[in-house]
Amino acid sequence: MRNRYQGTWVRGFEIVEATSEGYRIRRLSDGSILGELFSRDDVRRERKRQGFWWH
């Protein structure tokens, strides 16, 4: 998910619901569902790390 304040990608969220207006998101750390909808541009699949020390 894209951090709206810094524009960086962050982990720890999952899509709960997809609607025609956007995605409803859950924060994994506490299970809270965020109150606003997020656009497709703000959500992407988690990239799996390769396990190399430089990643």
Residue, then its C-alpha position, 0 to 999 in steps of 0.5 A: m500500500r502507498n503511504r499517502y504522506q511520504g509516497t513510499w510503499v509500506r507493508g502490513f495491510e491487506i485488501v478486505e473488500a473491492t468495490s467499484e469506488g476502490y479498496r477497503i483495507r485492513r491493517l494487519s498489526d491490530g486488525s483495524i479496517l481503515g475508514e476510507l477507500f483506496s484507489r488501485d494506484d495506492v495498492r499493489r501486491e506485496r513483493k517477495r524479498q529475494g533473501f539477499w543481504w542487499h535487499 
